Amino acid sequence: QVQLVESGGGLVQPGRSLRLSCAASGFTFSYYAMSWYRQAPGKERELVAGISSVGGSTNYADSVKGRFTISRDNAKNTVYLRMNSLKPEDTAVYYCNADALGRVTTTPGDYWGQGTQVTVSS
């Protein structure tokens, strides 16, 4: 049974930081590229950040570059998203995705988590 479980979302004020986690099980995590997507109300789901299976390559949406950092711990089957300098426009449900291709791409793989809500507001 493949499972991706996001956690760490919540309500934060603009300028603050938050770290999201995605715990994976049921597949060989170290073979999969991992990514974070987000979807705000009324908007399309968009790629936020991706990381290759080993962790040597990453990519970021222009809107978060320099503020967000994706990382992974293959020993813990977990991928993280550190979100600094949060802005109200970062408000969205954040989803974890796993791709068996192993490389960072701009299209999602087959496995999705249920998402975690991030709200940035005063």
Residue frames relative to the residue before (quaternion, step in Angstrom):
aa qw qx qy qz dx dy dz
Q 1.0000 0.0000 0.0000 0.0000 0.00 0.00 0.00
V 0.2753 -0.7648 0.5661 0.1370 3.54 -0.61 1.19
Q 0.0605 0.8038 -0.5869 0.0763 3.53 -0.89 0.93
L 0.0403 -0.7521 0.6578 0.0120 3.53 -1.07 0.88
V 0.0346 -0.8180 0.5729 -0.0383 3.56 -0.65 1.12
E 0.2166 -0.7866 0.5711 0.0903 3.53 -0.56 1.23
S 0.0510 0.7755 -0.6289 0.0209 3.52 -1.22 0.55
G 0.6324 0.5793 -0.3900 0.3351 3.54 -1.30 0.18
G 0.5080 0.6495 -0.4267 0.3715 3.56 1.22 -0.08
G 0.1843 0.7811 -0.5844 0.1200 3.52 -1.30 0.24
L 0.6037 -0.5365 0.4488 0.3825 3.51 -1.35 -0.29
V 0.0646 0.7930 -0.6001 0.0826 3.56 -0.77 1.07
Q 0.4937 -0.6450 0.4975 0.3046 3.53 -1.23 0.48
P 0.6292 -0.5319 0.3941 0.4073 3.60 -1.12 0.52
G 0.7689 0.3358 -0.2764 0.4686 3.52 -1.04 0.89
R 0.6189 0.5440 -0.3425 0.4514 3.56 1.24 -0.31
S 0.4345 -0.6991 0.5175 0.2336 3.55 -1.35 0.09
L 0.0567 -0.7685 0.6371 0.0154 3.49 -1.30 0.49
R 0.1675 -0.7724 0.6021 0.1132 3.56 -1.12 0.64
L 0.1984 -0.7720 0.5972 0.0899 3.51 -0.81 1.07
S 0.1457 -0.7729 0.6120 0.0822 3.54 -1.17 0.65
C 0.0935 -0.7619 0.6377 0.0633 3.53 -1.20 0.60
A 0.1529 -0.7990 0.5798 0.0445 3.54 -0.51 1.24
A 0.1669 -0.8155 0.5526 0.0422 3.56 -0.73 1.13
S 0.0646 0.7756 -0.6265 0.0407 3.53 -1.20 0.62
G 0.7365 0.4501 -0.3056 0.4019 3.55 -1.27 0.38
F 0.7657 0.1817 -0.1524 0.5979 3.58 1.27 0.16
T 0.5925 -0.5748 0.4226 0.3740 3.54 -1.28 0.30
F 0.3194 -0.8160 0.4551 0.1583 3.50 0.12 1.38
S 0.6870 0.5261 -0.2903 0.4086 3.57 0.89 -0.94
Y 0.6310 0.5235 -0.3321 0.4663 3.61 1.25 -0.21
Y 0.6954 0.5105 -0.2460 0.4420 3.56 1.22 -0.44
A 0.3870 -0.6320 0.6138 0.2723 3.48 -1.18 0.68
M 0.1853 -0.7844 0.5857 0.0857 3.55 -1.07 0.74
S 0.0272 -0.8059 0.5914 -0.0037 3.52 -1.12 0.62
W 0.2956 -0.7014 0.6160 0.2030 3.48 -1.40 0.28
Y 0.0861 -0.7540 0.6505 0.0305 3.50 -1.03 0.95
R 0.1068 -0.7803 0.6071 0.1056 3.53 -1.25 0.28
Q 0.1061 -0.7789 0.6159 0.0519 3.50 -1.23 0.55
A 0.1975 -0.7692 0.6025 0.0788 3.51 -0.71 1.16
P 0.6537 -0.5165 0.3638 0.4166 3.61 -1.14 0.46
G 0.8400 0.1697 -0.1489 0.4934 3.54 -0.86 1.00
K 0.6850 0.4524 -0.2833 0.4960 3.58 1.25 0.09
E 0.5841 -0.5721 0.4505 0.3586 3.52 -1.31 0.35
R 0.5404 -0.5839 0.4881 0.3588 3.52 -1.21 0.50
E 0.0731 -0.8243 0.5613 -0.0094 3.56 -0.80 1.02
L 0.5229 -0.6199 0.4937 0.3140 3.52 -1.22 0.61
V 0.2290 -0.7779 0.5759 0.1041 3.54 -0.87 1.01
A 0.7789 -0.1747 0.1752 0.5763 3.55 0.80 -1.05
G 0.0800 -0.7889 0.6078 0.0431 3.54 -1.18 0.60
I 0.1031 -0.7816 0.6139 0.0400 3.52 -1.23 0.56
S 0.4861 -0.6803 0.4714 0.2805 3.56 -0.97 0.89
S 0.7321 -0.4703 0.2769 0.4077 3.54 -1.29 0.38
V 0.7173 0.4011 -0.2362 0.5185 3.56 1.01 -0.80
G 0.4988 -0.6653 0.4147 0.3697 3.55 1.15 -0.58
G 0.4869 0.7090 -0.4019 0.3142 3.54 1.28 0.09
S 0.7658 0.2575 -0.1443 0.5713 3.56 1.23 -0.41
T 0.0194 -0.7847 0.6196 -0.0093 3.53 -1.06 0.83
N 0.0448 -0.7684 0.6331 0.0823 3.51 -1.29 0.29
Y 0.1587 -0.7964 0.5822 0.0396 3.53 -1.17 0.68
A 0.5193 -0.5779 0.5220 0.3520 3.48 -1.23 0.49
D 0.6040 -0.5847 0.3987 0.3665 3.55 -1.06 0.71
S 0.6494 0.5634 -0.3112 0.4050 3.55 1.03 -0.78
V 0.7667 0.3304 -0.1838 0.5189 3.59 1.18 -0.45
K 0.4337 0.7193 -0.4506 0.3022 3.57 1.25 -0.19
G 0.7842 0.2701 -0.2373 0.5058 3.53 -0.83 1.04
R 0.7263 0.3854 -0.2305 0.5205 3.57 1.25 -0.30
F 0.7636 0.3039 -0.1518 0.5491 3.56 1.04 -0.84
T 0.0925 -0.7770 0.6203 0.0541 3.54 -1.20 0.62
I 0.1855 -0.7653 0.6081 0.1011 3.55 -0.80 1.04
S 0.0583 0.7821 -0.6175 0.0599 3.55 -1.04 0.80
R 0.1537 -0.7910 0.5828 0.1049 3.56 -1.24 0.25
D 0.1832 -0.7329 0.6449 0.1159 3.49 -1.29 0.53
N 0.2534 -0.8174 0.4990 0.1367 3.56 -0.09 1.28
A 0.5915 0.5671 -0.3645 0.4424 3.57 1.17 -0.47
K 0.7444 0.3588 -0.1965 0.5277 3.57 1.20 -0.57
N 0.3698 -0.7477 0.4718 0.2857 3.59 1.30 0.01
T 0.5482 0.6123 -0.3703 0.4330 3.53 1.01 0.85
V 0.1343 -0.7497 0.6424 0.0853 3.52 -1.12 0.78
Y 0.2101 -0.7973 0.5618 0.0683 3.55 -1.05 0.85
L 0.1033 -0.7439 0.6509 0.1112 3.49 -1.32 0.34
R 0.1535 -0.7764 0.6085 0.0582 3.54 -0.51 1.23
M 0.1069 -0.8131 0.5721 -0.0099 3.53 -0.63 1.18
N 0.0359 -0.8061 0.5899 -0.0305 3.56 -0.46 1.24
S 0.8352 0.2014 -0.1466 0.4903 3.54 -1.32 0.35
L 0.0751 0.8567 -0.5053 0.0712 3.53 0.93 0.92
K 0.2041 -0.7688 0.6021 0.0692 3.49 -1.14 0.86
P 0.6431 -0.5247 0.3735 0.4143 3.60 -1.13 0.44
E 0.6559 0.5256 -0.3140 0.4414 3.59 1.05 -0.68
D 0.5580 0.5737 -0.3947 0.4514 3.59 1.29 0.01
T 0.4524 0.6965 -0.4444 0.3358 3.56 1.27 -0.17
A 0.3350 0.7097 -0.5479 0.2897 3.56 -0.70 1.13
V 0.4673 -0.5628 0.5626 0.3852 3.49 -1.39 -0.08
Y 0.2125 -0.7926 0.5653 0.0838 3.54 -0.78 1.08
Y 0.1364 -0.8132 0.5658 0.0090 3.53 -0.81 1.13
C 0.3384 -0.7101 0.5890 0.1854 3.51 -1.16 0.76
N 0.0514 -0.8043 0.5920 -0.0025 3.58 -1.01 0.83
A 0.1816 -0.7794 0.5943 0.0798 3.56 -1.10 0.79
D 0.0983 -0.8028 0.5881 -0.0060 3.56 -0.92 1.01
A 0.4049 -0.7519 0.4782 0.2049 3.54 -0.61 1.19
L 0.4967 0.6634 -0.4270 0.3619 3.59 1.22 -0.30
G 0.3766 -0.7766 0.4306 0.2639 3.56 1.16 -0.62
R 0.7030 0.4115 -0.2447 0.5259 3.56 1.23 -0.43
V 0.5644 -0.5860 0.4565 0.3602 3.53 -1.23 0.46
T 0.0387 0.7840 -0.6165 0.0609 3.55 -0.83 1.04
T 0.5190 -0.6360 0.4745 0.3178 3.54 -1.33 0.09
T 0.6693 0.4274 -0.3015 0.5277 3.57 1.28 0.15
P 0.5043 -0.6959 0.4198 0.2918 3.59 -0.94 0.80
G 0.4635 -0.6323 0.5435 0.2999 3.50 -1.33 0.37
D 0.7516 -0.4716 0.2760 0.3695 3.52 -1.35 -0.06
Y 0.7286 0.4402 -0.2349 0.4692 3.58 1.14 -0.52
W 0.0603 -0.7988 0.5983 -0.0203 3.53 -0.92 1.06
G 0.3600 -0.6718 0.5946 0.2559 3.50 -1.25 0.52
Q 0.6349 -0.5564 0.3894 0.3684 3.55 -1.31 0.07
G 0.5343 -0.6612 0.3807 0.3640 3.55 1.25 -0.24
T 0.1253 -0.7579 0.6342 0.0878 3.51 -1.31 0.45
Q 0.4277 -0.7345 0.4775 0.2227 3.55 -0.87 1.00
V 0.0644 -0.7523 0.6551 0.0265 3.51 -1.04 0.94
T 0.0138 -0.7942 0.6066 -0.0323 3.54 -0.73 1.09
V 0.0977 -0.7873 0.6086 0.0122 3.55 -0.72 1.14
S 0.2851 0.7600 -0.5173 0.2712 3.52 -0.31 1.26
S 0.4247 -0.6714 0.5469 0.2642 3.52 -1.26 0.53
